[in-house]
Structures are given as structure tokens and as C-alpha cells.
Amino acid sequence: MEYSSEVKIDRRRKRQESSLWKLLDHHFLEFEERYDDLFQQKYDFYRPVISHVVRKYLECGDLREGFGDYAR
């Protein structure tokens, strides 16, 4: 087995600077509030798993929310 002498640096991602994170952070609550009026007839009921996934995404990378807990 060969070992590399190169040092790999773990660079922290700046998720809060991404366009997707900013979009969800600024507009997701309004989307949830207006879903029934704007989208329910065409796309059916709002699935609660959507809120769960988006909130976990927004919390990811925020050490105030803890870290390494992907199961919830």
C-alpha cells in the first residue's frame, strides 16, 4: 500500500454564500405560506417532507445547530 506525503486541507464550504441557500433562506417561508393558493390545484397537497429537507439544508454547516447528525 502506498502512502502520499501530500497534506490535504479540508476547506470549509461557505454554504450560506450560495445562491440556493440565500434563495431558500429568504423566500421559503413565503412559499410555504402561499403554496395552497398558488400551487395546490396543479401539484396536489403540500408534503411535509419538503419543509423537513429544506430546514435541514439551511441548518447544515451552521455549528450552532450541531454537527454530524445526518439521521434526523
Secondary structure as UniProt FT lines:
FT   HELIX           15..17
FT   HELIX           19..38
FT   HELIX           40..43
FT   HELIX           48..59
FT   TURN            60..61
FT   HELIX           63..65
//
